[in-house]
């Protein structure tokens, strides 16, 4: 046995006398021996050992063996030594198609898709492996459209795709039309009935596209199923909004003798969490205890999330405390559960504790903490978390940066948000949208409009959130004509169909300008005419502007829609009381009682250091009430100094609503 020393990366000198006397008959044994040594270098991830073996091959004249040179070239690229891999490729005396395929794959491994394209064009011959490597490399490099075009070119050249080709292409598809097209070609090839990998990939594709019915058709036509098939189908139901189907499939899976794995159970728990189906979740939880899956961190983290989303935070804490070993997934789930249930301090403490234990929470957990810190009272804690992330060297990414920008804009610290935005070299559409909305909500509408122009110039396609932020900015700035033009051109110019939030911002825009009739016409033209909440926007504007006649009509319409918002009922009670129509007052109050509509009492809060003081609008006495009233007088005085009249913000209602 020949062993590579860990301290000296050269092949043992004992190897030399055994190599020289080998005849042609024994040469194959030497090739196998050296190929095994190269494989051993890969398992050790030792670049120096690979170079030492390369030197031995050159020294003893064995470097002319194409197979060994191919092994060395592949090893160099796998070990991250792209330049050495290219030199090894150049040194191959007789290059075969495997040599070129290794070079092609190595270019993608080293992050050079353009170089790979040049290699592909220069190749003297190509086989199915060549095309698969090229399609896979382009897809993994984010060039999905280029991979799709290459797949079509492959068929034009008369080369028949195999199962691996189809699985690569299907896994990268994000378009329904392309998905159905590739599905048809797979059916014509006959692979869908015999190739289980292709079938599973199709199910996964349709699940991501939200087409669970198509996924189920593929599932039923497969001649053979495995655990991955069931997992893909269960996940497809969950992502497509058919949460109930995941539980039924899980029961069928067990009844047919298939064994669930951790991924199966975590997917079922996720569905129970989305449905808030606590009873089913408990039954699956009991199954996990019986089968021992409770010790799996992926399953345990899903259980913690499930209990938390079903408003059983105590059970989440109990599961977390009973875990013998913590890891990133479990701690992240518990941190997120604390944060989403209004316990930011507990989430922060657990976050710090996990860091001290050298456990790095996921970006999802960090995002939950930042999101829970968006309350302006917690501005100090939020900035401390940001500083801690910088100190710990958390790699900045668009998800965390977007949450930081959102946090700072909710604090009103726009300059800090701009700095976070400017520090990112790569900006996705979510990051742009967050800052545009932040500008619009903080009275910096002109900057929001300017940022939108920069977004368009950056060749990013605005989405529905972008246009919603733009409409909000136009409404707050009073740019009625500009906002209306944006709304009318959404579908034609940006390929975005107006949704509820766009109609809401347009109605608010016209209502702010006092154009209540136009706002009402827009509501009447909506595809969804029975949405009571958008009528509430118009009702509030009519009430503030003193348009009592229209407010009366809007309130009646909202009551007809059986709205559970108390505002229209209170408006009608007030209107009827002013006119002395006491029968109408009694009728509206009876409707409120029958429909379970309760009057919402407004409240305000003031944060002083780490203490929050809350007081309701109908509350007369309050702890430290004198200090609170002094603060309110100071705020009213400051409003009067800048030209605002506090009377504009007071709306008299039934029962003292704010």
LUMMAR-579065 format. One record per atom (N, C-alpha, C): x negated, y, z negated. Coordinates in steps of 0.2 Angstrom, whole numbers, plus 5000, padded with zeros to 4 digits. Example, Ala and Ser with C-alpha at 12.3 -4.5 7.8 and 13.67 -1.06 7.14 Angstrom:
BEGIN
493449724961493849784961493449844961493649894965493249954964493650004961
END
This chain:
BEGIN
499649945000500050005000499650065000499750115004499450175004499850235001499550264997499850314993499550384994500050434995499750504996499650534989499050554988498950584981499350654980499550664974499950724973499450784972498850774970498350824969497950834976497850784980497450794986497950774992498150814996498650795001498250775007497850715007497550685013497750605012497750575018497850505018497250475015497350415012496750385009496250355014495650365012495050345016495050265018495450225013495450155014495850145020496250185023496650175029496250165035495650205036495250205042495050135044494750095040494550025043495149985045495749995043496249955046496549985052496450045054496650075060496250055066495550065065495150055071495149985074495149935071495149865074495849845077496349885076497049865078497049865086497349805088497349795095498049825098498149825104498749845107499349815104499249755102499849715099500049745092499549775088499649795082499849875082499849905088499949975088500649995085501149955087501849965084501849965077501449925073501449925066501149995063500650015067500350085065500850135066501250135071501750185072502250185067502550125065503050125060502750145053502050125052501750145046501750225045501550255050501450335050502150365050502650335054503350365053503650365046503450305043503650305036503350355031502650365033502350415029502650485030502850495036503150565038503850565034504150515034504850515031504750525023504250495021504050505014503850585012503550615017503350685016504050725016504550705020505150745020505550735013505550675011505850655004505550694999504850704999504550744994504550824995504750845001504750915003504050935003503550905005502850925005502650935012502551005013502251025020501551005020501151015015500451005015500350925017500750885014500650815016500750795023501250835026501450825033500850845037500550905035499950925039499350885038499250855033498750805032498850745036499450715037499550665041499450685048499650745050499550765057498750765058498350795053497650795054497350725055497650675052497350605052497550575059498150595062498350575069497850595074497650665073497250695078496550665077496350655071495650625070495550565073496050515073495950455075496250435082496450495085496650485092497350455093497750455088498450435088498950485090498750545091499250605092499550605098499350555103499650555109500250505110500450485104501050445103501650485103502050485108502650535108503150525103503250465100503650455095503450485089502850475087502550505081502550585081502350605087502350685088503050705087503550675090504250695089504450695081504250645078504350635070504050695067503450715069503050775066503350835067503550845073503950905075504550915071504950865071505550865067505450885059504950845057504750865050504550935048504150965053503951035052504551075052505051065056505651115056506051095050506151035048506551025042506151055036505551055036505151085030505151165031505451195036505451265036504851295040504351255042503751275046503951285053504251335056504451335063503851345067503351385065502751395070502451325071502351295065501951225065502351175070503051175069503451135073503351145080503351215082503251225089502551205092502051215088501451195090501351115091501751085086501751005087502050985093502651025095502951015101502551025107502151075107501751095113501151045114500951005108500450955108500650895111501350885112501550815114501350805121500950755123500750745130501350735135501750685133502350665137502950685134503250735135503850755132504450725135504850685131505450655133506050705131506650675132507250715130507350725123507150675119507150675112506750735109506150745112505650805110506050865111506350875117506750935118507350945113507650895112508250895107508050915100507450895098507150915092506950985092506651005097506451085097507151125097507651105101508251135101508551145094508651085090508851085084508451125079507751125080507351165076507451235076507551265082507751335083508351355079508851315079509451335075509251325068508851275066508651275059508251335056507851365061507451425059507851485060508551485062508951545062508751585069508651545074508451585081508951555086509551575086510051545091509851575098509551635099509351655106508851615108508351595104507751555106508051485109508551465105508851395106509151395113509451455115509851465121509251455127508751495126508151495131507951415132507851385126507551315127508151275130508751285129509251245132509251255140509151315142509151335149508551305153507951295149507351265152507251195152507751155148507651085147507751055154507251005156507250975162507850925163508150895157508750855158509150865151509750845151510150855145510650795144510650775138511150715137511650745132512050695130512650715125512350745119511850725116511550745110511350825111511050835117510850905118511450955118511950935121512550975121512850985114512950925111513150925104512750975099512050965100511651005096511751085097511851095104511951165105512651195103513151155104513851175101513851185094513551135090513551135083513051195081512551205084512051265082512451325083512751335088513051405089513651415085514051355083514551365078514351375071513851345069513551355062513251425062513051455068512751525068513251575068513851555068514451605068514651625075514351595080514551615087515051565090515651565087516151515088516351525095516451585098516751595105516251565110515551575108515051545113515051475113515151445107515151365106515751345110516351375110516951355114516851355121516551415124516351415131515851365133515351345129514851295130515251225131515751215126516151155127516451145133516751205136517151205142516651185148516051225147515551215152515351135153515251105147515051035146515550995150516151005150516650965153516650975161516551045163516451065170515851025173515351015169514750975172514850905172515450885170515550805171515350765165515150795160514950755154515450745149515650685147516250675143516050675136516450725132516350735125516450665121516050655116516150595112516550625105516650575100516950595094516550645090515950645090515550695087515650765090515650765097515750835100516450865098516950825098517650845096517650865089517350835085517350845077517050915076516450925080516150995079516551055081516851045087517351095090517951105086518251055084518851065080518751095073518151085070518051105064517951185064517751215070517651285071518151325073518751285075519351325078519751365073519951425075520351465070520951495074521051465080521551495084522051435085522751445085523251395086523251375093523151415098523151395105522551355107521951365104521351325105521451255102521751265096521851195092522351145096522851175098523351135102522951105109522551145112522251135118521751075117521351075112520851025110521150965108521750975104522150915102522350875108522650905113522850875119522250835123521650865123521050835126520850775122520950775116520750715112521250665113521850675114522350625115522250595122522050635127521850605133521250555133520850575128520150535128520350465124520850465120521050405117520650395110520250455108519950445102520350455096520950485096521250505090521550435087521650385091521850325088521350285085520750285087520150245085519650275081519550345081519050375078519350415072519150385066519450415060519250485058518550495060518250565059518650615063518750605069519150655073519850665071520150615069520850625066520850665060520350645055520350685049520150765050519750775055519550845057520150875060520550845064521150875066521650895061521750845056522150865050521950925047521350925045521050985042521151045046521051045052521151105056521851135056522351085057523051105057523251135050522951105045523051135038522751205037522151215040521951285039522351335043522651305049523051355053523751365050523951325045524551325042525151285045524851235049525351195053525351125050525651125044525751055041526051005045526551025049526950975053526550945058526150985061525650955066525150905063524950925057524450885054524750815052525350825050525750755048525850715054525950745060526050705066525350665068524750705067524150675068524050615063524250625057524150585051524550515053525150525055525550465057525250425063524950455067524750425073524050385073523750395067523050365066523150295064522750255068522750175067522450155060522050195057521650185051521650245047521750235040521650295036521150275031520850325028520450325022520550375017520250375012520350425006520250495009519850515014519750575017520350595021520650545024521250565028521850585023521950555018522450575013522250645010521650655008521450715005521550775010521350765016521450815021522250825022522650775022523350785023523650825017523450805011523650835004523450905004522850925006522550995007522951035012523151005018523551035023524251055020524551015016525151035013525151095009524551095005524451145000524351215003523851215008523751275011524251305016524751255018525251275022525951295018525851295012526451315008526951265006526751205007527151145005526851114999526851144994526551114988526951054985527551054986527950994984527750924988527550934994527250884998526650854995526250894992525550864990525650814984526150824980526350774975526650714978527050714983527350654986526850614989526350654993525850614996525350584991525250614986524850584980525150524978525750524977526150464974526150404980526250424986526150374991525450344992524950384991524250364992524150314987524350324981524250274975524650214977525250224979525650164980525450114986525050144990524750104996524150074995523850084988523250054986522650094988522650164989522050204990521950234984521250244982521050264976520950344977521250384973521050454973520350474970520050524973519450544971519550614967518950644965519050704962519350764966519150754973519450814977520250804978520450744978521150734978521550764972521250744966521550774960521550844959520950874961520850944961521350984965521550954971521950984976522650974973522850924970523550914967523650964962523150974957523151024952523251094955522951104960522951174963523651184966523951134969524651134971525151144965525051104960525451114954525351184951524751214951524651274949525051334953525051324959525351374964526151364963526351304962527151294960527351314953526851314949526951324942527351264939527151204942527551144940527151114935527351134928526951104923527051034921527651014922527850944921527450894925527450904932527050864936526250864934526050924933525350934931525150894925525650894920525450854914525450774916525850754920525850684922525150664926524950714930524250704934523750704929523850754924523350764919523250694915523750664913523750604909523450544914523550544920523250494925522450514924522250574924521550584924521250564917521550564912521350544906521250464906521750434909521750364909521150334914521050364919520550344924519850374923519750424918519150444916518950504921519350534925519150584929519150654925519350654919519350714915518650734914518150694915517450714913517150744920517550744925517250774931517350844931516850884932516950964931517450994936517450964942517850994947518650984945518750924943519450904940519650944934519150954930519250994923519351064925518951094929519051164931519751174934519951124938520651134941521251124936521151084931521551074925521651144921521051174920521051234916521451284920521351294927521751344931522451324931522651264931523351244931523651264925523451244919523751264913523751344912523251374914523251454914523851484918523851454925524351484929525051464927525151414923525851394920525951424914525551484912525651514906525551474900525051424900524851384894524151394893523951454892523251474891522951434885523351424880523051384874522851314876523251284881523051214883522351224887522351274891521651284895521151294890521151324885520651334880520451274876521051234875520951164872520551114876520751114883520351074888519651094888519551164888518851194889518451174883518751174877518351164871518151094870518551044873518450974872517950944877517750994882517250974887516550964883516250904884515550894881515050934884515150944891514550984894514951034899514651094898514851154902514451154909514751174914514351194920514751254923514451274929514651334932515451334934515651274936516351274938516851284932516751244927517151244921517151314918516551344917516551414914516851464918516751454924517051504929517851504929518151444928518851434928519051464921518751454916518951484909518851554909518351584912518251654912518851684916518951654922519551684926520151684923520251624919520951624915521051674910520451684906520451744901520651804905520251824910520351884913521051894916521351844920521951854923522551854918522451834912522951844906522851894902522451944904522452004900521952004894521451964894520951954889520251974892520152034894519552044897518952044892519052054886518452054881518251984880518751934880518551864879518251834885518451864891518151844897517451864898517351934895516651964895516151924890516451904884516051874880515851804882516251764885516151704888515651704894515751764898515251774903514551784901514451824895513851834893513551764889513951724886513751664883513551614888513851614894513651564899512951584902512851654903512251674905511651654900511751664894511251644889511151574889511651534891511451454892511251444899511051494902510751484909511251454914511851464913512351444917512651504921512551504928512751564932513451554934513951594932514651584934514651604942515151574945515251584952515451654953515451674960515651744962516451754960516751704960517551704959517651724952517251704947517251714940517051794939516551814942516251874942516851924945517151904950517651944953518251954948518451904945518951904940518851954934518251954932518051994927518052074929517752084935517752154938518552174939518952124941519652144943519952164936519852124931520152144924519852204921519352234924519052294921519352354924519752344929520052404933520452454929520652434923521052474918520552534917520752604918520352654916520052654909520452624905520152624898519552584897519452534901518852494901518252514905518252584907517752604911517052594909516952594902516252584900516052504901516552464899516452394900516252374907516652404912516552394919515852414921515652474919514952494922514452454918514552424912514052384909514052314913514652294915514552224919514152234925514252294929513952314935513152314933512952344928512252354926511952284925512352244922512152174920512052134926512452144931512452104937511752124941511652184941511052214944510452184940510452184934509852164930509752094930510252054931510151974932510051954939509952004943509751994950510351954954510951964953511451934957511451964964511451914968511351934975511951974978511852034980512452074982512752044988513452034988513852014994514452054995514752045000515352085002515952074997516052014994516552004989516452044983515852034980515752074974515752144975515452164980515452244982516152264983516552234986517252254987517552264980517452214976517752224969517452284965516852294966516552354963516852414965516852414972517152484975517852494972518252434972518952434970518952464962518552434958518552454951518352524950517852554954517652624953518152674956518552654961519052694964519652694959519752644956520352644951520152684944519452684943519252734938519252804940519252814946519152884949518452904950518052854950517352874951517152854958517352904962517252894970516552894972516152934969515452934971515052874969515252844964514952774962515152724967515852724969516052684974515752694981515652754983515252764989514552744989514252744983513552724983513552644984513952604980514052534981514152514989514552554992514752544999514152555003513752615002513152625006512652585005512552544999511952504998512052435002512652425004512752355008512552365015512052325017511852325024512352295029512752235026513252205030513952215027514352245031515052265028515552235032515952195028516552165032517152205031517652185034518252225035518652245028518552195023518852195016518452255013517852265013517452315010517652385013517752395020517952455023518652475020519052425020519752435018519852455011519452425006519452444999519252514998518752545002518552615001519052665004519352645010519852685013520452695009520652635006521252645001521052684995520452674992520152714987520152784988519952804994519952874996520752904996521152864999521852885000522152894993522052844988522352854982522052904977521552934979521152974974521153044977521653064982521653134984521153154989520753104992520253124997520453095003520953115006521253085012520853105018520553165019520153175024519553125025519253105019518753065019518952995021519552975020519852915022519952905029520152965032520252965039519552965043519052995040518452995043518152925043518252895037517952825036518252775041518952795043519252745048518952755054518752815056518452825063517752795063517352795057516752755057516852685058517352655055517552585055517652565063518052605066518152595073517552595077517052645076516452655079515952595078516052565072515652505071515852435074516352445079516552385083516952335078517152355072517552305068518352325070518752265070519452275072519852295066520152345066520552365060521152305059521352295053521852245052522452285048522952245046523552275043523352315037522852295033522752325027522352395029521952395034521652455036522152505038522652485042523152535044523652555039523752505034524152535028523752585024523152575023522752635020522752695024522752695031522752755035523452785034523952745034524652775034524752815027524452775022524452805015524152875015523552875018523152935018523452995022523752975027524153025031524753055027525053005024525653025020525453075014524953055011524753105005524453165007524153165013523853235016524353275020524953245021525553285024525453285032525053235034524953225042525553185045526153215045526653175047526653145054526453195059526453175066525853125067525253135064524753085065524953015062525253015056525452955053525952915058526452955060526952925065526652895071526152935074525852905080525452845078525152835073524752775071525252715070525852735067526352685066526552655072526752695077527052675083526552645088525852655087525352625091525052565088525252535082524952485079524952415083525452395085525552335089525152335096525252395099524952405106524252415106523952455101523252475101522852435097523152405091522752365086522952295085523552275089523752205089523952185082524252235078524552225071525252235071525652185070526352195069526552235063526952285063527152325056527452275052527252285045527552245040527852285035528052255030528452285024528052345022527352335020526952395017526952445022526852435028526852495033527452535033528052505033528652535033528752575027528452545021528552585015528152645015527552645017527152705017527352755022527652735028527952785032528652815029529052775026529652805022529352855017528852835013528552875008528352945011528052935017527752995021528253045023528853015026529353065027529753085021529753045016530153075010529753125007529053125006528653175004528753245007528853235014528953295018529753325017530153285014530853305013531253285019531053245023531353225029531753155027532253165023532553105020532953065025533353105030533753075035533353025039532753055042532253015046532052955042531852965036531652905032532152855031532752875031533352825030533452785037533352825043533352795049532852735050532252755048531652705048531852645044532152655038532352595034532852555038533352585041533852545045533552515051533052535053532752505059532252445058532152435051531652375049531952315051531552265053531752195054532052165048531852175042532052155036532552205033533152205033533552265031533852255024533652195021533952185014533452185009532952225010532352235005532552295001532752284995532952344990532452384988531852354988531252394985531052454989531152454996530952505000531452564999532152544998532652594997532452634990532152604986531952634979531452694981531052684986530552744987530952804990531452794994531852844996532252874991532552834986532952854981532552894976531952874975531552924970531452984973531252994980531153054983531753094983532353064985532953104985533153134978532953094973533153114966532653174964532053174966531553224964531753284968531953284974532053344978532753374977533153334973533853364972534353344977534153304981534653284987535153234984535653254980536053214976536553174981536753204986537253164990536953104993536353114996535953054999535753004994535553034988535352984983535952944981536552974981537152934979537252874984537152894990537252844996536752784995536152804994535552754994535652714988535852744982536052704976536552654977537152674981537652624982537452574987536952584991536752534996536252484992535852504987535452464984535852414979536452444976536852404972537152344977537352364983537652314987537152264989536552274989535952224990535852184984536152204978536152164972535352174969535152234970534452254967534452244960533952214957533852204950533452264947533252314951532952374949533452424945533252444939533752484936533852554938533452574943533452644945534152664948534352624953534952644957535552644952535652594947536152594943536152654938535552674936535552734932535752804935535452804942535652864946536452874947536752814948537452814949537852834942537552804937537852824930537852894929537252924931537152994930537553034934537653024941538053054945538753054943539052994942539752984940539853024933539353024929539453064922539553134923539153164928539153234929539853254932540053214936540753224940541353204936541253174930541753154925542153094928541753054932542052994935541852934930542252924924542052884919542252804921542752794925542852734928542252704932541952744936541352724940540752714935540652754930540152734925540252664922540852654920541052584917540852534922541052544928540952494933540252474934539852524934539152514936538852484930539052504924538752474918538952404917539552384919539752314919539352274924539152304930538752264935538052254932537752304929537152294926537152234921537652234917537752174912537852114916538252104921538352044924537752014928537352064931536752044935536052044930536152054924535552054919535052104921535252164923534852224924534752254918534152264916533952294909533552364911533752404907533452474907532752474905532252494909531552494908531352554905531052554899530852614895530152634897530052694899529352714901528952714895528252704896527752714891527152744894526752774889526152804891525652774886524952784888524452764883523852804884523552814878522952854878522352814875521852804878521252764875520752814872520552794866520052834862519552784860518952784863518452734862518752664864518752624859518952554860519652544857520052594856520652584853521152614858521752584859522252604864522852624860523152684861523752704858524352704863524852664862525452664867526052694864526452734867527052764865527552764870528152744868528752744873529052814874529452814879529752884881530352894876530652844873531152854868530952854861530252854860530052844853529952914850530152924844530152984841529552984836529452934832528852934827528352884830527752904829527152864831526552874827526152824826525552824822525152884825524852924821524452984824524853024829525553034828525953064833525753134834525453174828525253244829524653244834524253204833523653204838523853194845524353144846524553134853524853194856525353224852525653284854525153344856524653344852524153394853523753384860523653324861523353304867523853314873524453304872524953314878524953384879524953434874524953504875524353524879523853494877523153514881523253494888523553434890523553414897524053454900524653474897525153524900524753594902524353614897524053684898523553674904523253624905522753614910523153604917523653574917524053574923524353644925524553684920524753744922524253794924523653784922523053824924522853804932522953744934522753734941523453744945523953764943524553784947525153734947525053674943525653634943526153644937526753634939527253644934527453574931527353564925527553504922528353484923528753534924529453514925529553474932529053484937529153444943529153374942528853354936528653274935529153244930529653294928530153264923530753254926531053194926531653174929532153154924532653184923533153174918533553114920533553064916533953004917534352984912534752924912535152894907534652864902534652884896534252854891533552874891533352934894532752964893532152924897532352904903531852874908531252924910530652904911530152944913530252954921
END
